[in-house]
């Protein structure tokens, strides 16, 4: 990813930790948690891999098209799942944003100097607006509303799942800004 090395590593750590927690959520007793957690784990680990600073590791030329294919498949899955509920549309937008970033990175392999500016400005701007709005809305949803059940396992805690989604939204904003 374009941009400085230290924030890049922080982004890698945040996304990897989020992906790991989402894997943990896949063992949940709540079916909806398990279903959503798989796609979110893929997104977290994919974002982590994409955020590795280019100054440290430059992926081979086939990596960016491979990312586009993987996240294109995830977008198709999210589109199919959106038939059951509109909340899957966010997963669709996230997967398409990953395809977009992979395509931009494939098209501009030599521009890893930290100045950004790659991509199509209206598309990047629209994605930034969407994810900034998502981050703000997710932050509001984290505000405590009352007492909770202390007997819920770590994989079934809705506030942790929301915090996970919030951190991935913040990471997406950071990655789009560094594009």
Beta strands, then each sheet from edge to edge (+ up, - down):
end
